[in-house]
Amino acid sequence: MEDLLATNIRKAIDKLNVSEASLDFQLCGLFPHPVFYGSRQNIMCAQSDYFGFYVLANAIRSILRGINFAVASRLTLEARLLAQSVVLSYTAGFHGLMAHLSLEGRSYFERFNWAVRQSDGTLANGNLPSKLPIVVAVLKKNNTWIFECRNRSHKARWRELLQLFTKTSYTIPQYYRNLFEYMFGDRQKEKIPLIELLKNPALREDNKLKIEDAKEEFFDRIAEVRHMALYGAAGEDPRVVEALWNKDVTSSSGIERQAAEFYSFSEAMLDHVSSDLVELLSVLNPIVSVRKALCACIYIQCFDTPLTDEVTREVLKSRVRWIRRWLNVGLNPENA
């Protein structure tokens, strides 16, 4: 998690605590959704002084939304519904990605209000500019937010990770490397004659394609696997399928590996981002009215209650329980 982001969110909560803010429906107040105005090229926000509050709500909502998809992915994998399992794993991972990006200072907003500035300087409800489906908030080094237009492309969202993976200070999580190894494990940087490999076996490992060498292709492939599983009902391991067609093997052993790898990837991602979120929430202490507003912002976009008890990874299960208890402090402890 980006340290600057944690500082920004702490300041946002502190500011709301001091003002004893509570949820209201004034465009310049603590609105359930952020209120943007300006133009497609110059987007501004009425809540910019405490925008970290909305980023925090985004991260929590994304993690809670992802849990049931991970649970369903495991159940369909056990039932050998492989394409369905891949789709559900991808969706769990996609929600994990949205939480991950938010906690790194790149937060996507699909739900927001659009306002126009009146001649007297006040804001009034306005019509959304054309071709403005999504707004992404980006935290700059001076600890202020800028707002940019994005489309709904799945590939574009995964490519947001390029901003992180190219930072020398950023450590690429192991679950990304594991998925890359599965998807690109047989790829080499350049062709080396067989005789050279026989003479020097270490060349094969040195010449092995790494995630740093093919980041964009990797992110695009993640989205493409989802597309093939969802629309082509293709969830079986493509290497095993090809080998069976070519009669290189006679057994379908391993045909579920793609679904298993995507399930492991999505569960590990949710585990990672929930760990970062618990670390952040543990230093935040919003007053009751601010906590109520935070819960409203999270749950106003209705989604199913996370089936936390069905999560098999114990550490993830305990973190999700902790997050839900934290939200309910002073509100509804019995629902945690």
TIKE-852516 format. One line per 5 residues: number of its first residue (from 1); their letters; for each residue x, y, z of C-alpha. Coordinates in Angstrom, 1 decimal, padded with zeros to 4 digits. Each point is the difference from the previous one (the first is absolute). Last residue first. Layout:
<dokols>
NUM	a	X Y Z; ...
</dokols>
This chain:
<dokols>
336	anepn	-020.3 -008.2 012.3; -003.7 000.2 000.1; -000.2 -000.2 003.8; 002.3 003.0 000.3; -002.5 002.4 -001.6
331	lgvnl	001.1 003.6 000.1; 002.7 000.8 002.6; 002.6 -002.1 -001.8; -001.8 -001.5 -003.0; 002.6 000.9 -002.6
326	wrriw	002.8 -001.4 002.1; -002.0 -003.2 000.5; -000.3 -000.4 -003.8; 003.7 000.6 -000.5; 000.9 -002.5 002.7
321	rvrsk	-002.3 -002.7 -001.5; 001.7 000.6 -003.4; 003.4 -000.3 001.7; -000.9 -003.3 001.8; -001.3 -001.6 -003.2
316	lvert	003.1 001.1 -001.9; 002.2 -001.6 002.6; -002.0 -003.1 000.0; 000.1 -000.7 -003.7; -003.2 -002.1 -000.5
311	vedtl	-002.5 002.9 -000.3; -003.5 -001.5 000.6; -000.4 001.7 003.4; 000.5 003.4 -001.6; -003.1 -000.3 -002.2
306	ptdfc	000.1 003.6 -001.0; -003.4 001.6 000.2; -001.3 000.6 -003.6; 000.5 003.4 -001.6; -001.8 003.4 000.2
301	qiyic	001.7 003.1 -001.2; -001.1 002.1 003.1; 002.1 -002.6 001.9; 003.4 001.6 -000.1; -001.1 003.7 000.0
296	aclak	-002.5 -000.7 002.8; 002.7 -001.9 002.1; 002.3 003.0 -000.4; -002.8 002.4 001.0; -000.6 -002.1 003.1
291	rvsvi	003.7 000.0 000.8; 000.0 003.8 -000.3; -003.0 000.4 002.3; 001.6 -002.4 002.5; 003.4 001.7 000.2
286	pnlvs	002.7 -001.4 -002.3; 002.9 -001.8 001.6; 002.6 -000.9 -002.6; 003.3 -001.7 001.0; -001.3 -003.6 -000.3
281	llevl	-001.9 000.8 -003.2; 003.3 000.4 -001.9; 001.5 -003.3 001.1; -003.3 -001.8 -000.5; -000.1 001.4 -003.5
276	dssvh	003.5 -001.2 -000.9; -000.8 -003.5 001.2; -003.3 000.1 -001.9; 001.9 000.9 -003.1; 002.3 -003.0 000.3
271	dlmae	-002.7 -002.5 000.9; -002.2 001.2 -002.9; 003.0 -000.4 -002.3; 000.8 -003.5 001.3; -003.6 -001.1 -000.5
266	sfsyf	000.0 001.3 -003.6; 003.3 -001.6 -000.9; -000.9 -003.4 001.6; -003.3 -000.1 -001.9; 001.7 001.0 -003.3
261	eaaqr	002.6 -002.8 000.4; -002.7 -002.6 000.8; -002.1 001.0 -003.0; 003.1 -000.2 -002.3; 001.0 -003.3 001.6
256	eigss	-003.3 -001.8 -000.6; 001.3 -002.0 -003.0; 002.8 -001.3 002.1; -000.6 -003.6 -000.8; -002.0 -000.3 -003.3
251	stvdk	001.8 -003.2 -000.9; 001.0 -001.2 -003.4; 002.9 002.4 -000.6; 001.7 001.3 -003.2; -003.1 -000.9 -001.9
246	nwlae	000.1 003.4 -001.7; -003.6 000.7 001.3; 000.9 -001.2 003.5; 003.2 002.1 000.0; -001.9 003.0 -001.0
241	vvrpd	-002.6 -000.5 002.8; 002.7 -000.6 002.5; 001.8 003.2 -000.9; -003.3 002.0 -000.1; -000.9 -001.0 003.6
236	egaag	-003.8 -000.2 000.0; -002.1 003.1 000.6; -001.4 000.6 -003.4; -003.7 000.9 000.1; 000.6 002.3 -003.0
231	ylamh	-001.7 003.1 001.3; 001.0 -000.1 003.7; 003.0 -002.3 -000.1; 001.4 001.6 -003.2; -000.5 003.6 001.3
226	rveai	001.5 -000.9 003.5; 003.1 -001.4 -001.7; 000.2 003.1 -002.1; 000.0 002.3 003.1; 002.9 -001.9 001.5
221	rdffe	001.8 -000.1 -003.4; -000.1 003.8 -000.2; 001.7 000.3 003.3; 002.7 -002.4 -001.0; 000.6 001.6 -003.4
216	ekade	000.5 003.4 001.7; 002.4 -001.4 002.6; 002.2 -002.0 -002.5; 003.6 000.3 001.0; -000.5 000.9 003.7
211	iklkn	-002.2 -003.1 000.4; 002.9 -002.1 -001.0; 000.8 -001.9 -003.2; 002.6 -002.8 000.6; 003.3 000.7 -001.6
206	derla	002.0 -000.3 003.2; -001.9 -003.2 000.8; 000.7 -001.5 -003.4; 003.6 001.2 000.0; 000.7 -001.9 003.2
201	pnkll	-000.1 -003.2 -002.1; 003.3 000.9 -001.7; 001.2 -002.6 -002.5; -003.5 -001.5 -000.5; -001.5 003.5 -000.3
196	eilpi	002.6 001.0 -002.6; -000.7 -003.2 -002.0; -003.7 000.8 000.1; 000.5 003.4 -001.7; -001.2 003.0 002.0
191	kekqr	-003.1 001.8 -001.0; -000.5 003.3 001.9; -001.8 001.1 003.2; -001.3 -003.5 000.6; -003.6 -001.0 000.6
186	dgfmy	-000.9 -003.3 001.6; -001.1 001.5 003.3; -002.1 002.7 -001.6; -003.5 -000.7 001.5; 001.0 -002.0 003.0
181	eflnr	003.1 002.0 000.8; -002.1 003.2 -000.4; -002.6 -001.3 002.5; 002.8 -000.7 002.5; 001.7 003.4 -000.6
176	yyqpi	-003.3 001.8 000.6; -000.6 -002.1 003.2; 003.5 001.0 001.2; -000.8 003.7 000.3; 002.1 002.3 -002.1
171	tystk	002.2 002.0 002.4; -000.3 003.8 -000.6; 002.9 002.3 000.7; 001.5 -000.3 -003.5; -003.4 001.1 -001.4
166	tflql	-000.8 -001.7 -003.4; -002.4 -002.4 001.6; -002.1 002.8 001.5; -000.8 002.1 -003.0; -000.3 -003.2 -002.1
161	lerwr	-002.7 -001.1 002.4; -002.4 002.4 -001.8; 000.3 -002.6 -002.8; -002.4 -002.2 001.8; -002.6 002.7 -000.3
156	akhsr	000.7 000.7 -003.6; -000.4 -003.7 -000.9; -003.5 -000.1 001.6; -001.1 003.0 -002.1; -002.7 002.1 001.6
151	nrcef	001.4 003.4 -001.2; 001.9 002.5 002.1; -000.2 003.7 000.8; 002.5 001.6 002.4; -000.1 001.6 003.4
146	iwtnn	002.9 001.4 001.9; 000.4 -000.4 003.7; 002.4 001.8 002.3; 002.8 -001.4 002.2; 002.8 002.0 -001.7
141	kklva	001.2 -003.3 -001.5; -003.3 -000.4 -001.9; -002.9 -002.3 000.9; -002.0 -001.0 -003.1; -003.8 -000.1 000.0
136	vvipl	-001.5 -002.0 -002.9; -003.3 001.2 -001.5; -002.1 -002.4 -002.0; -002.7 000.2 -002.8; 001.0 003.5 -001.2
131	kspln	-000.7 -000.2 -003.8; -002.6 002.8 000.0; 000.0 002.4 002.9; -002.3 -001.0 002.9; -003.0 002.3 000.4
126	gnalt	-000.1 002.3 002.9; -001.1 000.3 003.6; 000.8 003.4 001.4; 003.2 001.5 001.5; 000.4 003.4 001.5
121	gdsqr	002.3 002.7 -001.4; -002.7 002.7 -000.6; 000.1 -000.6 -003.8; -000.7 -003.7 000.6; 002.6 -002.8 000.0
116	vawnf	-001.3 -003.2 -001.6; -000.3 -003.3 001.8; 000.6 -003.7 -000.7; -000.7 -002.7 002.5; 002.1 -003.2 000.4
111	refys	-000.2 -003.7 -000.6; 002.7 -001.5 -002.3; 002.9 001.3 002.1; 003.4 -001.6 -000.3; 002.8 000.7 002.5
106	rgels	003.7 000.4 -000.8; 001.8 000.8 003.3; 001.6 -003.4 000.8; -002.8 -001.0 002.3; -002.5 000.8 -002.7
101	lhaml	002.0 -002.1 -002.5; -000.1 -003.0 002.3; -003.7 000.4 000.7; -000.8 000.1 -003.7; 002.3 -002.9 -000.6
96	ghfga	-001.7 -002.1 002.7; -003.3 000.7 -001.7; 001.6 -001.3 -003.2; 001.5 -003.0 001.8; -003.5 -001.1 001.2
91	tyslv	-001.3 000.6 -003.5; 002.9 -002.0 -001.5; -000.7 -002.8 002.5; -003.7 000.0 -000.9; 000.8 -000.2 -003.8
86	vsqal	002.6 -002.7 000.5; -002.4 -002.1 002.2; -002.7 000.3 -002.7; 002.4 -001.2 -002.7; 001.1 -002.9 002.3
81	lrael	-003.3 -001.4 001.2; 002.0 -002.8 001.6; -002.4 -000.2 003.0; 003.0 000.8 002.3; 000.8 002.9 -002.4
76	tlrsa	-003.6 001.2 000.3; 000.2 000.0 003.8; 003.4 001.8 000.0; -001.2 002.7 -002.4; -003.2 000.5 002.1
71	vafni	002.1 000.8 003.1; 002.3 002.3 -002.0; -003.1 001.8 -001.5; -001.5 000.2 003.5; 003.1 001.8 001.3
66	grlis	000.5 002.6 -002.9; -002.8 002.3 001.1; 001.5 000.4 003.5; 003.4 000.9 -001.5; -001.4 002.5 -002.4
61	riana	-002.2 001.7 002.6; 002.9 000.5 002.4; 002.2 001.5 -002.7; -002.7 002.3 -001.4; -001.0 001.3 003.5
56	lvyfg	003.7 000.8 000.7; 000.2 001.9 -003.3; -003.2 001.9 000.9; 001.6 001.2 003.3; 003.2 000.8 -001.8
51	fydsq	-002.0 002.8 -001.7; 000.2 002.1 003.2; 000.9 003.4 -001.4; -001.0 -001.0 -003.5; -003.7 -000.4 000.9
46	acmin	-001.4 002.3 -002.7; 002.1 -001.8 -002.6; 001.6 001.4 -003.2; 000.3 -001.5 -003.5; 001.9 002.0 -002.6
41	qrsgy	000.0 -001.7 -003.4; -003.5 -001.6 000.4; -001.2 003.3 001.4; -000.6 001.7 003.3; -001.9 -001.9 002.7
36	fvphp	000.3 -003.1 002.2; -002.0 -001.0 003.0; 001.3 -003.0 001.9; -002.8 -002.4 001.0; -002.0 -000.2 003.2
31	flgcl	000.4 003.8 000.4; 002.1 001.3 003.0; -000.6 003.6 -001.1; 000.4 002.2 -003.1; -002.9 -001.7 -001.8
26	qfdls	-002.1 000.1 003.1; -001.5 -003.4 000.6; 001.3 -000.5 003.5; 002.0 -002.7 001.8; 001.6 001.3 003.3
21	aesvn	002.9 002.2 000.7; 001.1 000.7 003.5; 002.3 002.8 -001.4; 002.9 -001.4 001.9; -000.8 -003.6 -001.0
16	lkdia	-000.4 000.9 -003.7; 003.5 001.6 000.0; 001.5 -003.0 001.9; -001.6 -002.4 -002.5; 001.5 001.9 -003.0
11	krint	003.4 000.3 001.7; 000.1 -003.7 000.7; -001.0 -000.7 -003.6; 002.8 002.3 -001.4; 002.6 -001.5 002.3
6	allde	-000.9 -003.6 -001.0; 000.2 001.1 -003.7; 003.4 001.5 000.5; 001.2 -003.3 001.5; -001.1 -001.9 -003.2
1	m	-001.2 -003.5 000.9
</dokols>
